[in-house]
Amino acid sequence: MSIGCGGEMSEEKKKNMIYIIDVTNRDGVQTSQLGLAKLEKTIINMYLDEMGIFQSEAGFPTTNHETNYLRGNLELVEIGAIKRLRLSGWLRALRADVELASEMVPELKHISISISTSPQMIQGKWEGKRTFSDVVSLMVEALDRAIELGYKTVGVNAEDASRTPLEHLIEFALAAKEHGAVRLRYCDTVGYDDPFTIYERIRTLAEETKIDIELHCHNDLGMAVACSVAGAKGAVDAGVDAYINTTINGIGERAGNADLLSCLLAIKHSSGMEGKYQYDPAIDLTKSWRLAKYASYAFGVPIPINQVGVGRNAFAHESGIHADGALKDRRNYELYDCEELGRGEPEIIETGRMITTGAYGGIKGFRDVYDRLEIEFHSDEEAREILDLVRLANVTTGKPLTEDELRFIAHYPEQAKKILTLSLYEEPRIEEERTRVTRRVGFATENENRKS
């Protein structure tokens, strides 16, 4: 399979593949009491790109404080700093939202539009003011407008799909396909599905519609990974491509989302998938360890000791029988190798004098830090400009900057400056447009329909 510029697939694209669309920067940051600074979201995009992930749902193009971050990241794509990863935005399935996104982030070319489809949400959120037919009409209107505005790909999300009658999902998916959607996102919004049910539903849905299926599973019953993999299997068995939504370390609303690494390892090594189903061959699993550690640091959430692949005990053995067996042949008690995930090398921890730089750092300490990173500046003026950005970055993250964050700022100062700049006030016209849209569709708040 060959990949063109911007992640576009060539005509030789192999069918019946499983791709990853990571939603850490959209669903993960919506987690209660957690969040990421824009620099941290950017570094995650850079790491996802290095790992070979197909797409990152990068954020909300109609949210004012996301605008500079999104535009800065899209500049990174344009200059080749992000080489393969598609960056996409999440929108409500409303014509006005699509138009507003096109105005606020005109460089964005990949979006997903989302609307609730289940009887529970149609009644519970709109209190009888909408019908399923209204839902389909709103989606089609938004989708048509997105196509008119020149978006390259538009995915359509069926929120609460797992509690939506299958015949309604088929009708919804066929309408989306007819009007130009590239995928249907099947959202198990409250983690209601089980692996057996979702396999059958997805296989039937794909057979009836022949549209690629995206799986978005939550972990309320502890089955997000199992349901994601089973759903992907159902899609591939029906003859379409599958796209699994993941988050790094499973971070997400309530009990979390499907963990990125767990899904990949399940596809590669589980008894029913190994050798029969294939994920995107561009993916490099050796980047998993660094990505998981960075996300843990950025979110401020420790990696559980028993986390799949990257937990401290994932390759630890103590009991006599296990230790003896692992020493004789690691395959006795390890299904895959730690080296496969980028683990196994010693890590250096500074125990002596440390010179750091941050919000109140001076030029000499700053120079020392960058000398150790083997980064030189052409002039004192350039060094001071980067120092100012480092100070601002430290203020926005609220924690010491990592080496890769420091390198990013030095290598891409113009994009870093944009990403670190937040607009505090919205233009009156934009606020008026949001108010008008909210009143027209009967939503109480902008965030009400973001849970997908």
N, C-alpha and C positions, 0 to 999 in steps of 0.2 A: 504494500500500500504506500502511495506517495502522498505527501502533504504539501499543499501550495501555500502561498503567502497568507497570513492571517488565519491559518488553520483550516482553510477550505480544502475539501477532499477532492482528489482527482477522480477521473472516470474509472480508474482501476481500483477504487475503494472496495475492499472486501466486504461483502454483506454478512449479516448475521454475526456482528461483533458487539461486544459490550464496552461502552465508553463511560467515562466518569465526568460528571459535572459537579464540581465541588461547590457547596453553598455555605462554606464557613463565613465568608464575608457578607452574606445576606442573612441566612437563617441563624448561623452561629452567633452573630453579633446581636441578634434579637433576644438572646437568652437573658432572662431576668437577672439583674445584679452583675452582669458581665458586659464586656465591650472591648473594642479595639480602637486605638488611635489610627488616624488615616495612614501614617507611616507604617504601622504594623500591618494593616490590611494590604498595603503595597508590597511589603516584604513577603507576605504570604502568597500573593500573586506571583512574585518572582520565583519563590520556591516551588509552587505548583507548576510553573512553566518549566523549570529545570527538571522536575519529576516526569514531565511529559503528559500531564493531565490535559484533557481535551478542552475543558471550559471552566471558567470561574464565574459564578453568579456574584458579580463584584459589588453590587449595591443598588441604591434607589435613585434613578436619574431625575425624579421629581422632588427629591428632598434637597433643600438648599445646601446643607452642610456637606452633602456628598458630591456636589457638582465639581469643585476643583480637584478633588481626589480622583474622580472618574476621568476627567479630562486629562489630568496628569498621567494616569496609568495608560490611557489610550495614546498619549504621546510616546510612552515607553514602547508600545507596540509599533508605532510608526517608525521610530528610530532603530528598532531591532533589539532593544534591550529585553523585551518580552518577545520571544521568537515564535512560539506555536500557540500558546494559550489564547483561546477566545475569551474576551471579556463581555459579559452580558449584564443587562439590567432587569430588575423586577418591577412590574407595573400592575395596577388594577386593570381589569379588562374594560376600560372605559375610553371612548374616543378622545375625550378631553385630556386624559392622562397621557395618552400616546402623543398627542400634539404638544403637550407641555414638555414631555421628555425630549422630543425632537428639538425643541427650542432651547432647553436648558443644557443639554449635552448632545449637540448635533453630530459629534464624531461617533457616537455609539451606533453600532450597526446590528447588534444582536440583543433581542429582548425576549422576555417571557411575560405573558399577560395572564392574570389569574382571576378566577371568579368561583364562588361556591356553587356546587351542583347538587348537594344532598337535600332531601326533604327536611332534615333536621336544621340545616343552616338556612335554607330558603325561608322556612317558617320562623326559626329562632332568631335570625339576625335581621330579617326584613319584616317580621311580624305580619305575614300574609300579604304584604304589599307587592310582592313579586311572585311570578310563577316560573316553572322550569323553562317554558317558552320564552319568557322575558330574559332569562339567563342566557339562553342560546343567542337571542337577538342582540343583547349587549355585547357578548363576546364577538359575534360576527362583525358588528359595527366597528369595534375597536380593531379587530384584525384587518378588516378592509382598509381602515385608515393607516395602519402601520405599513401595509404593503404599498399604499399610495405614496407614503412619505419616504420610501426607499430603504426600509430596513432589510438587511440581507437574509436574516433568519428570524422567524417569530415562532416561539413555542407557546402552546396554550395549556394552561394549568387548570385541571378540574380539582378544586379544593374539596376536601372531604369525599374523594372518589370512592373510598372504601365503604362508605355508607350511602352511596348513590346506586339506585337500581341499574343493573347492567345494561338494560335496554336504553336507559337515559344516557349512559356513558357512550354507548355506540352512536346514538343520535348526535350527541355533542361532538364526538371525535370526527364523525363524517362531515359535519358542518365545518369544523375547523380545517380538515383536510381540503375540502372543496374550495375554501377561501384562502388557501395558501400556507397554512401552518406546516412546519417541518416536523413537529413532534407533539404528542399529547403527554402532558405530565399527569400521571396517576398519583394523587396525593393521599397517602394514608395519614391524614392530618392528626388524628388522635391515637395512632398506633393500634387500630381496631383489627386489622387483618392478621391472619396466621399464614405460615408459608404454604400450606396446602390450598387454602382458599384463594390467596393472591395468585398462585400459579394458574389455577383454572380460570380466574377472572381475566387475567392479563392475556392468557393464550386465546381465550374466546374473543376478547376485545381486539386483539391484533389480527386474528383470522378474519374477523368481520370487517375490519376497517383498512387493514394493510398500511397503517401509519406507524412510524417508529414510536416506541413507548419509553417514557422517562419515569423512573420509579423514585418516589419521594416518601420515605418511610420514617416515622417517629418511633421512639423506643419505649412508649408507655407500658407495654407488656413485655419488654425485654427482647423483642423479636425484630428490631429494625434491620439488622444485618441479614438475618435469615429471610425475612420477607423481601428485602431488596434483591438478594441473589436468586430466590425462587421466582420472583416476578421477572427478573431479567431472563431467566431460563425459559419462562413461559413465552416471552416475546421472541426470543431466538428460535424456539421450537415452532413458532407460528410463522417464521420467515421474515421477521423484521429486526432491525437493530434495536438494542436496548441501551438506555442511558441511566446510570444509577446516580442519584444525588447523594453526596456524602458530606460529612464535616470531619475536620481533623480532630482526632481523639474522641469523636462522637459528641462534641460539644453542641448543644442545641436546646431549644425550649423544653421546659419540664424535664423529662428523663433523657432528652437528647435525640440526636439523629443517627443515621447509619454511619458507623466509623469507616473512614476512608481505607485504612490499611486492612481492617478486618474483612471488608468486602473483597479487596484484591486477593488476599490470601485464601479466602474461601473459594473464589473462582479458580485460582491456580492450583490449590492443593486438596480440596475436599474430594471425597471418593466419587461423588456423582458428577463433579464438574471437571476434574483434572483430565486434561487431554481431549475433552469433548467440547468445551466452550472456551473462548478466547477473549481476553480483554485487550484493549488498544495496545498494540505492540510498541508504541512509542513510550510507554510507561517504564520508568526506571525505579525499581523498588529500593535500590540502595540509597535513595534520597529520603526514605521514610523516617529514619531515626532523627535526622536534623530537623525535618519538618515538624514532627511531633514535639520535639523539645522546644522549638521556637514557639509553637502555638501555646504550649503549656506556660511558657514564660510570659508571652504577650497577654494571655487571658488571666494569668495569675492563678491557674488551676493546676495543681500537681497531677502528673500522670499516675493513675492508680497502679499499685504494685503488681496487680495481676492483669494489666492492660495487654491486649493481644499484641504480640510482637515487640512492643516498645516498653512494656512495664519492667520494673527492676527484676522481677522474678520470672519473666517470660522464658529465660534460658538458665534458670537457677535450679540446682539439684542438691538435696541434702540427705534424704533417707538413704540407707545403705544400699538397698536394691537398685534404686534409681541412679545414685552416684556411680556405682559399679558398672551398671549397664551403659550409662552415658559415656564413661571413660573408655569402655571397650569399643563402642560404636555409637556415636551421637544419635544415629537413626533409631536406636532402641527407644529413646524417650524424647526425641525432638523431630517434629514433622518437617521442619524447614530450618535453614541455617541462620544464625544471627548475622553473618556476613551478608546474606542476601538482602538484609534491611539496612545495611550501612553501619552495623554495630560490630564490635570486636576490637576496635583500635583503642588504645589508652587515651584518656583525655587529661590534658594538663590543667591543673588548678593552681593558681597563684597563692602562695602562702607567705610571701614576704612583702616588701614594699610595693604598693600599687599607686600609680598615677592615673587618675581618671579624668574625664572631661564631661561637662554637663551644663546645666542652666547657669551656673555661676563660675564656670571654668575660665581660666586665663589663657593667654596665647602660648605661654611656655609649656604648660601642662598639655594643652591641646596638641602642640607640635610633637611632644614626646609620644603621645598616644598614636598619632598618625605615622610617626617614624617607625614604631613597632609594627604597624600595618604595612610598612614599606610603600607608603603613599607620600609623594613629594608635591609641593606646591610651587608654582612658577614665580610667585611673588608674595610679599607680605600682604598685599591687598587681597589676593585670592584666598590666602589662609584665613584672613579675618572675615571674609564673606562666608566661608565654610563654617568657621567658628560660630558666627551668628545663627546659621541654620542649625548647627548641632545644639546650641542653647535652646532654640525654639523647639526642636524635636524633643529634647529632654523634658521641656515643660508639657508638651502635648501627650507624651507617653507616660509621664509620671514615674519613670524607672530608668536605671542606667541603660544607655544604648548598647546594643550588641555590636560585635565587630562588623557583621554584615550590614547593620543599619548605618554605621559610620562609613563603611565603604560606599554604600548606596548614595549617601548625601554628597560624598566627595566626587563620585563618578557622574552623578546626574543632578547637579545643583539646581538647574532651572526647573526640572520636574519636581524635585524635592520642595523647592520654594512654593510651587503651585499647590502641591499636595498638602503642605503644612499651613496653607492660608485658608481660613474659614471665613465665609461671609456671614456676618452677624445679623443682617437685616434683609428681609425679602423686599423686592420691588412691590409696590402696591398692586400693580397689575397682576402679578403672579398670585398674590394672596387673594385677590378678588376672584381670580379664575378658580382657585381651589375651593373657595367658599361656594361658588356657583355650582361646581360639579358635585360637591358634597350634598348640597340641598336637593339637587335634581335627582340623584339616585337614592336619597334617603339614608345616607350613611351618617353616623353621629360624629365620627372622627376619621382623620386620614389613615390612622393605623388599623381601623376596625377590620378591614378585609386583607390584612397582610399575612395572616397566618395560613400557610399553605402546606 
